[in-house]
Amino acid sequence: MKYIIFLGLFFFFYQVPNQANAYVDGKTLLSGCKDEPGSTMRSICLGYVSAIADIMRSSSVGNRKACLDKKMKLTELIKETVAFIEKSRLDRNKPAAELITVAFSNKYTCEKK
């Protein structure tokens, strides 16, 4: 009986760290952004895109900067994200946050003063 409990606990603790390391990659984000409005995956897309947009409105991310107008609609930002990921087939395994950051910094460049 102790052996069975030990095995159960071993598998439980083995799985917890693997789930904690999960992140959304470009393929998952692309799928979510194309999903039906109101779905869980679509909500994940909305969350990722709006979070990165909020961050990039006030600061740069690494060496990437984007000048996003506060009046921009989230749907416009999602369309740009989807277009960028569809164009970047080789980069779809990268983290979604990285892809969104690159998409925004490439599309919404800041004017030099």
C-alpha positions as CSV (number, residue, x, y, z in Angstrom):
1,M,0.0,0.0,0.0
2,K,2.8,2.4,0.8
3,Y,4.3,1.6,-2.6
4,I,1.1,2.7,-4.3
5,I,0.9,5.9,-2.3
6,F,4.5,6.7,-3.1
7,L,4.0,6.1,-6.8
8,G,0.9,8.3,-6.8
9,L,2.7,11.1,-5.0
10,F,5.7,10.8,-7.3
11,F,3.5,11.1,-10.5
12,F,1.6,14.0,-8.9
13,F,4.7,16.0,-8.1
14,Y,6.3,15.1,-11.4
15,Q,3.3,16.6,-13.3
16,V,3.0,19.9,-11.4
17,P,6.3,21.4,-12.5
18,N,5.6,20.5,-16.1
19,Q,2.2,22.3,-16.1
20,A,3.8,25.3,-14.4
21,N,6.2,25.7,-17.3
22,A,3.5,25.9,-19.9
23,Y,3.2,29.0,-22.0
24,V,1.3,30.2,-25.0
25,D,3.2,29.9,-28.2
26,G,2.5,31.5,-31.6
27,K,0.5,28.6,-32.9
28,T,-1.8,28.6,-29.9
29,L,-2.2,32.3,-30.0
30,L,-3.0,32.2,-33.7
31,S,-5.6,29.5,-33.1
32,G,-7.1,31.5,-30.2
33,C,-7.3,34.7,-32.1
34,K,-9.2,33.0,-35.0
35,D,-11.6,31.2,-32.6
36,E,-15.2,32.1,-32.1
37,P,-15.9,35.3,-30.1
38,G,-16.6,34.5,-26.5
39,S,-14.6,31.3,-26.4
40,T,-11.9,30.6,-23.9
41,M,-9.2,30.6,-26.5
42,R,-10.4,33.9,-28.0
43,S,-10.3,35.3,-24.4
44,I,-6.7,34.2,-24.1
45,C,-5.9,36.0,-27.4
46,L,-7.6,39.2,-26.2
47,G,-5.7,39.0,-22.9
48,Y,-2.3,38.6,-24.4
49,V,-2.7,41.2,-27.1
50,S,-4.2,43.8,-24.7
51,A,-1.6,43.2,-22.0
52,I,1.3,43.6,-24.4
53,A,-0.3,46.7,-25.9
54,D,-0.8,48.2,-22.5
55,I,2.9,47.6,-21.6
56,M,4.2,49.0,-24.9
57,R,2.1,52.1,-24.6
58,S,4.1,53.2,-21.6
59,S,7.5,51.6,-22.0
60,S,9.7,49.5,-24.3
61,V,10.0,45.7,-24.0
62,G,13.7,44.8,-24.2
63,N,15.0,46.9,-27.0
64,R,11.6,46.9,-28.8
65,K,9.4,50.0,-28.7
66,A,6.0,50.7,-30.3
67,C,4.0,53.9,-30.5
68,L,0.5,52.7,-30.0
69,D,-2.3,55.3,-30.0
70,K,-4.6,54.9,-27.0
71,K,-7.6,55.2,-29.4
72,M,-6.5,52.1,-31.3
73,K,-9.1,49.4,-31.2
74,L,-8.2,46.0,-29.8
75,T,-9.6,44.3,-33.0
76,E,-7.1,46.3,-35.1
77,L,-4.2,45.1,-32.9
78,I,-5.5,41.5,-33.1
79,K,-5.6,41.7,-36.9
80,E,-2.0,42.9,-37.0
81,T,-0.9,40.1,-34.6
82,V,-2.6,37.5,-36.7
83,A,-1.2,38.8,-39.9
84,F,2.3,38.9,-38.4
85,I,2.1,35.3,-37.1
86,E,0.7,34.0,-40.4
87,K,3.6,35.6,-42.2
88,S,6.2,34.2,-39.7
89,R,5.7,30.5,-40.1
90,L,9.1,29.6,-38.8
91,D,8.6,31.6,-35.6
92,R,5.3,30.1,-34.5
93,N,6.9,28.0,-31.8
94,K,8.2,31.2,-30.0
95,P,6.3,32.6,-27.0
96,A,3.2,34.6,-27.9
97,A,4.4,37.6,-26.0
98,E,7.6,37.8,-28.0
99,L,5.7,37.6,-31.3
100,I,3.2,40.3,-30.3
101,T,6.1,42.6,-29.2
102,V,7.9,42.1,-32.5
103,A,4.7,42.6,-34.5
104,F,3.8,45.9,-32.7
105,S,7.4,47.3,-32.9
106,N,7.6,46.5,-36.6
107,K,4.2,47.9,-37.5
108,Y,3.8,50.9,-35.1
109,T,7.2,52.5,-35.3
110,C,7.9,55.7,-33.4
111,E,8.7,58.9,-35.3
112,K,12.2,60.2,-34.4
113,K,12.2,63.8,-33.2
